[in-house]
């Protein structure tokens, strides 16, 4: 069993090398991921593994891809997307009639989430203007997201009314149509280090917070609230209930939707 001191030293070195701060993630989960990678590569200590990462770009890319949580699906938990379509977006339009909505898909992974949001906006609210920013810490998955190519089984959860309009065949895969790709701006962003965008109406950050420590969660919820306009919404994952939402300036609007209090 590798010592906690060695793990802490490894985290410090990784932060210096890549800018990624592993100390904000739950240690048990992160160590399990790292030890799986190290065992596959034949390393028995964090420091010997670090020496490989410092000199082997391929190994470093593999490491970054493994530790950043790249799991995403189109319209994940479809009943929540129905609430977004039928209640949340109409409420935003009531609060801000004739304004451009500003939307942020944080920790967007390979693009399924922001493309789902773009399809919903274009398909169900065609006259509404919106800006949609999608961010992730992992440059590799952002590049995949911008290609917007997916396997057939990855697109099966897209509602048929959107799939028939916004998915096209290309070679051996399927691709999001240009209209939807153009609606999303991708950008690298580290939730633990970088400034947050402001003046937002909706933040979608799902199935990411569960990997962070309670201290980091507290900081991020406060930052999310500060990023939202009064009355704006934070949409979280189905295992990410926010306890004491009012402490962060939120009220519970619906399951896994939190609305910033209107002053």
DAQUIQUI-V701935 format. One record per pair of residues at least 4 apart in sequence whose ideal C-beta (glycine too) atoms are under 8 Angstrom apart, sorted by sequence separation. I is the first residue (numbers start at 1). GAP is how many residues later the second one is. D is the distance in Angstrom with one decimal. If there is no record, write none. Layout:
BEGIN
I | GAP | D
I | GAP | D
END
This chain:
BEGIN
2 | 4 | 5.3
3 | 4 | 7.0
4 | 4 | 6.2
5 | 4 | 6.4
6 | 4 | 6.3
7 | 4 | 6.5
8 | 4 | 6.5
9 | 4 | 6.4
10 | 4 | 6.3
11 | 4 | 6.4
12 | 4 | 6.7
13 | 4 | 6.2
14 | 4 | 5.8
15 | 4 | 6.7
25 | 4 | 6.7
26 | 4 | 6.5
27 | 4 | 5.8
28 | 4 | 6.5
29 | 4 | 6.7
30 | 4 | 6.2
31 | 4 | 5.9
32 | 4 | 6.5
33 | 4 | 6.7
34 | 4 | 6.1
35 | 4 | 6.1
36 | 4 | 6.6
37 | 4 | 6.4
38 | 4 | 8.0
39 | 4 | 7.7
44 | 4 | 7.0
45 | 4 | 6.8
46 | 4 | 6.2
47 | 4 | 6.8
48 | 4 | 7.2
49 | 4 | 6.6
50 | 4 | 6.2
51 | 4 | 6.9
52 | 4 | 5.3
56 | 4 | 6.4
57 | 4 | 6.3
58 | 4 | 6.5
59 | 4 | 6.3
60 | 4 | 6.4
61 | 4 | 6.2
62 | 4 | 6.3
63 | 4 | 6.3
64 | 4 | 6.1
72 | 4 | 7.4
76 | 4 | 7.9
77 | 4 | 7.2
78 | 4 | 6.6
79 | 4 | 7.0
80 | 4 | 6.6
81 | 4 | 6.3
82 | 4 | 5.9
83 | 4 | 5.3
84 | 4 | 4.7
85 | 4 | 6.2
86 | 4 | 7.0
87 | 4 | 6.2
88 | 4 | 6.6
89 | 4 | 6.4
90 | 4 | 6.4
91 | 4 | 6.5
92 | 4 | 6.1
93 | 4 | 6.3
109 | 4 | 7.1
111 | 4 | 5.4
112 | 4 | 6.2
113 | 4 | 6.6
114 | 4 | 6.2
115 | 4 | 6.3
116 | 4 | 6.4
117 | 4 | 6.4
118 | 4 | 6.0
119 | 4 | 5.5
120 | 4 | 5.5
121 | 4 | 5.3
122 | 4 | 6.3
138 | 4 | 6.6
139 | 4 | 6.5
140 | 4 | 6.8
141 | 4 | 6.2
142 | 4 | 6.5
143 | 4 | 6.9
150 | 4 | 4.1
151 | 4 | 7.6
152 | 4 | 7.1
158 | 4 | 5.3
159 | 4 | 6.7
160 | 4 | 5.9
161 | 4 | 7.2
162 | 4 | 5.3
163 | 4 | 5.1
169 | 4 | 8.0
170 | 4 | 6.9
176 | 4 | 4.9
177 | 4 | 7.1
178 | 4 | 5.8
179 | 4 | 6.9
180 | 4 | 7.3
190 | 4 | 4.8
205 | 4 | 6.9
208 | 4 | 7.6
212 | 4 | 4.1
213 | 4 | 7.0
214 | 4 | 6.4
215 | 4 | 6.7
216 | 4 | 6.2
217 | 4 | 6.2
218 | 4 | 6.7
219 | 4 | 6.4
220 | 4 | 6.2
221 | 4 | 6.5
222 | 4 | 6.5
223 | 4 | 6.3
224 | 4 | 6.7
228 | 4 | 3.4
236 | 4 | 4.1
244 | 4 | 7.7
246 | 4 | 6.7
253 | 4 | 4.5
2 | 5 | 6.3
15 | 5 | 6.5
25 | 5 | 4.5
38 | 5 | 4.3
43 | 5 | 5.1
65 | 5 | 6.5
83 | 5 | 6.4
84 | 5 | 6.3
96 | 5 | 7.0
108 | 5 | 5.4
120 | 5 | 7.7
136 | 5 | 5.6
144 | 5 | 7.9
150 | 5 | 5.5
158 | 5 | 4.3
162 | 5 | 7.9
169 | 5 | 6.0
170 | 5 | 4.4
176 | 5 | 5.3
189 | 5 | 5.1
212 | 5 | 5.2
228 | 5 | 7.3
236 | 5 | 7.7
245 | 5 | 4.1
246 | 5 | 6.7
252 | 5 | 7.7
253 | 5 | 6.4
14 | 6 | 6.0
15 | 6 | 5.2
38 | 6 | 7.4
43 | 6 | 4.2
53 | 6 | 5.6
54 | 6 | 7.9
75 | 6 | 5.0
108 | 6 | 5.1
136 | 6 | 5.4
168 | 6 | 6.9
169 | 6 | 7.8
228 | 6 | 6.8
236 | 6 | 6.8
242 | 6 | 7.0
245 | 6 | 6.4
252 | 6 | 6.2
253 | 6 | 4.2
15 | 7 | 7.2
52 | 7 | 5.2
53 | 7 | 4.8
121 | 7 | 6.4
167 | 7 | 5.2
168 | 7 | 5.7
245 | 7 | 5.7
251 | 7 | 7.0
252 | 7 | 7.9
14 | 8 | 5.8
15 | 8 | 7.7
22 | 8 | 5.8
38 | 8 | 7.5
41 | 8 | 6.9
93 | 8 | 7.9
105 | 8 | 5.0
155 | 8 | 6.2
158 | 8 | 7.7
167 | 8 | 7.3
209 | 8 | 5.5
212 | 8 | 6.9
242 | 8 | 6.6
250 | 8 | 4.0
251 | 8 | 5.4
43 | 9 | 7.1
92 | 9 | 6.0
105 | 9 | 3.9
121 | 9 | 5.4
136 | 9 | 7.6
158 | 9 | 6.8
167 | 9 | 6.7
168 | 9 | 5.5
225 | 9 | 7.5
250 | 9 | 6.4
11 | 10 | 7.6
53 | 10 | 5.6
166 | 10 | 6.2
167 | 10 | 7.1
224 | 10 | 5.2
248 | 10 | 8.0
250 | 10 | 6.0
251 | 10 | 5.8
11 | 11 | 4.3
38 | 11 | 4.9
41 | 11 | 7.0
121 | 11 | 7.4
134 | 11 | 6.9
166 | 11 | 5.1
209 | 11 | 6.8
249 | 11 | 5.8
250 | 11 | 6.8
10 | 12 | 7.9
11 | 12 | 5.2
34 | 12 | 7.3
37 | 12 | 7.7
89 | 12 | 7.9
105 | 12 | 6.1
155 | 12 | 5.7
165 | 12 | 7.6
249 | 12 | 5.3
166 | 13 | 7.3
221 | 13 | 8.0
245 | 13 | 5.5
103 | 14 | 6.3
118 | 14 | 5.8
166 | 14 | 5.0
8 | 15 | 7.7
34 | 15 | 7.7
117 | 15 | 6.3
241 | 15 | 7.3
246 | 15 | 7.7
234 | 16 | 6.8
240 | 16 | 7.0
242 | 16 | 5.8
191 | 17 | 7.6
41 | 18 | 7.2
103 | 18 | 7.7
114 | 18 | 6.0
238 | 18 | 6.2
155 | 19 | 5.5
205 | 19 | 7.0
237 | 19 | 6.9
7 | 20 | 7.1
101 | 20 | 7.9
114 | 20 | 3.7
154 | 20 | 8.0
233 | 20 | 6.6
236 | 20 | 5.2
113 | 21 | 7.5
149 | 21 | 6.7
203 | 21 | 5.5
221 | 21 | 6.3
235 | 21 | 6.6
151 | 22 | 6.2
152 | 22 | 6.2
235 | 22 | 5.7
236 | 22 | 7.1
4 | 23 | 7.8
111 | 23 | 6.8
150 | 23 | 6.4
151 | 23 | 7.3
225 | 23 | 4.9
234 | 23 | 7.4
7 | 24 | 6.3
10 | 24 | 7.9
149 | 24 | 4.5
150 | 24 | 5.5
192 | 24 | 6.8
203 | 24 | 6.5
224 | 24 | 7.7
225 | 24 | 4.3
233 | 24 | 5.7
234 | 24 | 4.6
37 | 25 | 7.2
149 | 25 | 7.0
150 | 25 | 7.5
203 | 25 | 6.4
225 | 25 | 6.2
233 | 25 | 6.8
234 | 25 | 8.0
37 | 26 | 6.4
108 | 26 | 4.1
149 | 26 | 5.0
150 | 26 | 7.8
222 | 26 | 5.7
233 | 26 | 5.4
234 | 26 | 7.5
101 | 27 | 6.5
103 | 27 | 5.8
105 | 27 | 7.0
108 | 27 | 6.1
109 | 27 | 6.0
148 | 27 | 5.4
196 | 27 | 5.0
200 | 27 | 5.1
201 | 27 | 7.2
209 | 27 | 6.6
210 | 27 | 7.1
221 | 27 | 4.5
222 | 27 | 8.0
232 | 27 | 7.2
233 | 27 | 7.5
101 | 28 | 7.2
102 | 28 | 7.4
103 | 28 | 6.8
104 | 28 | 7.8
105 | 28 | 7.2
107 | 28 | 7.2
108 | 28 | 5.1
147 | 28 | 7.8
148 | 28 | 3.9
196 | 28 | 7.4
198 | 28 | 7.3
199 | 28 | 7.8
200 | 28 | 5.2
201 | 28 | 5.8
209 | 28 | 7.3
231 | 28 | 6.4
232 | 28 | 5.0
2 | 29 | 7.9
37 | 29 | 5.5
100 | 29 | 4.2
101 | 29 | 4.3
102 | 29 | 5.2
103 | 29 | 4.6
104 | 29 | 4.9
105 | 29 | 4.3
106 | 29 | 5.8
107 | 29 | 5.8
109 | 29 | 7.7
191 | 29 | 6.2
198 | 29 | 5.3
200 | 29 | 6.6
203 | 29 | 7.4
205 | 29 | 7.0
206 | 29 | 6.7
208 | 29 | 7.4
210 | 29 | 5.7
221 | 29 | 7.7
231 | 29 | 6.3
36 | 30 | 7.9
99 | 30 | 7.8
100 | 30 | 6.2
101 | 30 | 7.5
103 | 30 | 7.1
104 | 30 | 7.7
105 | 30 | 7.3
107 | 30 | 7.4
111 | 30 | 7.9
196 | 30 | 7.2
197 | 30 | 6.1
199 | 30 | 6.0
202 | 30 | 6.3
203 | 30 | 7.3
205 | 30 | 7.4
206 | 30 | 5.8
207 | 30 | 3.7
210 | 30 | 6.0
230 | 30 | 5.8
89 | 31 | 7.7
100 | 31 | 6.1
102 | 31 | 7.8
104 | 31 | 7.2
110 | 31 | 4.8
114 | 31 | 7.6
196 | 31 | 4.6
201 | 31 | 4.8
202 | 31 | 5.1
203 | 31 | 5.0
204 | 31 | 4.6
205 | 31 | 6.3
206 | 31 | 3.8
207 | 31 | 7.8
209 | 31 | 5.0
229 | 31 | 7.2
230 | 31 | 7.0
231 | 31 | 4.9
89 | 32 | 7.6
93 | 32 | 7.5
109 | 32 | 5.3
148 | 32 | 7.8
200 | 32 | 5.8
201 | 32 | 7.3
202 | 32 | 8.0
203 | 32 | 6.9
206 | 32 | 7.9
207 | 32 | 7.1
228 | 32 | 4.3
230 | 32 | 4.5
2 | 33 | 7.6
17 | 33 | 8.0
33 | 33 | 6.0
34 | 33 | 7.2
111 | 33 | 7.0
115 | 33 | 6.8
148 | 33 | 5.1
202 | 33 | 6.8
207 | 33 | 7.1
230 | 33 | 5.5
33 | 34 | 5.9
108 | 34 | 7.9
110 | 34 | 4.7
111 | 34 | 3.0
206 | 34 | 7.2
81 | 35 | 6.9
85 | 35 | 5.8
89 | 35 | 7.6
93 | 35 | 6.7
110 | 35 | 5.1
111 | 35 | 7.4
146 | 35 | 7.6
225 | 35 | 5.6
10 | 36 | 3.7
14 | 36 | 7.1
17 | 36 | 6.9
72 | 36 | 7.3
76 | 36 | 7.7
84 | 36 | 6.9
89 | 36 | 6.2
109 | 36 | 7.4
9 | 37 | 7.3
10 | 37 | 6.6
13 | 37 | 5.3
17 | 37 | 6.1
30 | 37 | 6.8
72 | 37 | 3.8
76 | 37 | 7.4
108 | 37 | 6.6
111 | 37 | 6.2
9 | 38 | 7.0
69 | 38 | 7.4
71 | 38 | 6.6
72 | 38 | 5.7
74 | 38 | 4.6
112 | 38 | 7.6
123 | 38 | 6.6
6 | 39 | 6.6
7 | 39 | 5.9
10 | 39 | 7.6
14 | 39 | 7.5
70 | 39 | 4.8
72 | 39 | 7.4
73 | 39 | 5.6
74 | 39 | 7.9
81 | 39 | 6.8
85 | 39 | 5.5
89 | 39 | 7.8
119 | 39 | 7.1
123 | 39 | 5.3
6 | 40 | 5.0
10 | 40 | 5.6
69 | 40 | 7.6
70 | 40 | 6.4
72 | 40 | 4.3
76 | 40 | 8.0
146 | 40 | 5.5
6 | 41 | 6.4
13 | 41 | 7.9
72 | 41 | 5.7
74 | 41 | 7.1
75 | 41 | 5.0
145 | 41 | 5.7
2 | 42 | 8.0
18 | 42 | 7.4
25 | 42 | 7.9
74 | 42 | 5.1
112 | 42 | 7.3
116 | 42 | 7.4
120 | 42 | 7.5
123 | 42 | 6.6
2 | 43 | 6.2
17 | 43 | 7.9
119 | 43 | 4.4
123 | 43 | 7.4
2 | 44 | 5.8
20 | 44 | 7.1
122 | 44 | 7.5
142 | 44 | 5.1
22 | 45 | 7.0
142 | 45 | 7.8
18 | 46 | 6.7
119 | 46 | 8.0
142 | 46 | 6.3
20 | 47 | 7.2
119 | 47 | 5.1
20 | 48 | 7.8
139 | 49 | 5.9
134 | 50 | 5.2
136 | 50 | 8.0
132 | 51 | 5.8
133 | 51 | 8.0
134 | 51 | 6.9
135 | 51 | 7.3
137 | 51 | 6.8
132 | 52 | 5.1
133 | 52 | 5.3
134 | 52 | 5.1
135 | 52 | 5.1
136 | 52 | 6.9
137 | 52 | 6.9
130 | 53 | 7.6
132 | 53 | 6.8
134 | 53 | 7.4
135 | 53 | 6.8
136 | 53 | 7.0
137 | 53 | 4.8
131 | 54 | 7.4
133 | 54 | 6.4
135 | 54 | 3.5
137 | 54 | 7.2
122 | 57 | 6.7
122 | 58 | 6.4
115 | 61 | 5.3
119 | 61 | 5.9
122 | 61 | 6.5
118 | 62 | 4.8
121 | 62 | 7.3
133 | 64 | 6.3
111 | 65 | 7.9
115 | 65 | 5.9
118 | 65 | 4.2
115 | 66 | 7.8
118 | 66 | 5.5
68 | 68 | 7.3
70 | 68 | 6.4
68 | 69 | 5.4
115 | 69 | 6.5
68 | 70 | 4.3
114 | 70 | 4.8
70 | 71 | 5.1
114 | 72 | 7.9
65 | 73 | 6.4
68 | 73 | 7.3
111 | 73 | 7.4
64 | 74 | 6.1
65 | 75 | 5.7
111 | 75 | 7.5
64 | 76 | 7.2
65 | 76 | 7.4
108 | 78 | 7.5
61 | 79 | 6.4
78 | 79 | 6.7
105 | 79 | 7.9
74 | 80 | 6.9
73 | 81 | 7.7
74 | 81 | 6.3
76 | 81 | 7.5
78 | 81 | 7.6
75 | 82 | 5.1
74 | 83 | 5.1
75 | 83 | 6.1
106 | 83 | 7.2
73 | 84 | 6.2
74 | 84 | 4.8
75 | 84 | 6.8
107 | 84 | 6.5
106 | 85 | 6.5
117 | 87 | 6.4
114 | 90 | 7.8
113 | 91 | 6.1
104 | 93 | 5.9
113 | 93 | 6.9
102 | 95 | 7.7
104 | 96 | 5.3
102 | 97 | 5.9
103 | 97 | 7.1
106 | 97 | 6.1
102 | 98 | 4.9
103 | 98 | 6.6
104 | 98 | 7.2
106 | 98 | 7.0
107 | 98 | 5.9
102 | 99 | 5.2
103 | 99 | 4.8
104 | 99 | 4.9
105 | 99 | 4.8
106 | 99 | 4.1
101 | 100 | 4.7
102 | 100 | 7.8
103 | 100 | 7.9
104 | 100 | 7.1
105 | 100 | 7.8
101 | 101 | 6.9
103 | 101 | 7.4
107 | 101 | 4.2
106 | 102 | 7.5
96 | 105 | 6.8
92 | 109 | 5.3
92 | 110 | 6.8
89 | 113 | 7.9
88 | 114 | 7.2
20 | 117 | 6.8
104 | 123 | 7.4
102 | 127 | 8.0
76 | 130 | 6.9
76 | 131 | 7.6
96 | 133 | 7.8
96 | 135 | 7.9
71 | 136 | 6.8
95 | 136 | 4.6
69 | 138 | 7.6
69 | 139 | 6.2
92 | 139 | 7.4
91 | 140 | 7.7
92 | 140 | 7.4
92 | 141 | 7.1
69 | 142 | 5.7
91 | 142 | 7.9
88 | 145 | 5.4
88 | 147 | 7.4
84 | 151 | 6.6
80 | 155 | 7.4
80 | 158 | 7.1
77 | 160 | 7.9
77 | 161 | 5.2
91 | 162 | 7.8
88 | 165 | 7.2
87 | 166 | 7.8
88 | 166 | 7.5
87 | 167 | 6.4
24 | 168 | 4.8
91 | 168 | 7.9
21 | 169 | 7.9
88 | 169 | 5.9
20 | 170 | 7.2
87 | 170 | 8.0
19 | 171 | 6.9
21 | 171 | 4.9
83 | 171 | 5.2
21 | 172 | 6.6
83 | 172 | 7.5
84 | 173 | 7.6
19 | 174 | 6.7
83 | 174 | 6.5
80 | 175 | 7.2
80 | 176 | 5.9
80 | 177 | 7.9
30 | 181 | 7.8
29 | 182 | 6.1
26 | 185 | 6.1
25 | 186 | 5.4
26 | 186 | 6.9
25 | 187 | 6.1
26 | 187 | 5.8
24 | 188 | 5.7
25 | 188 | 7.1
24 | 189 | 6.1
25 | 191 | 7.9
24 | 192 | 4.2
END
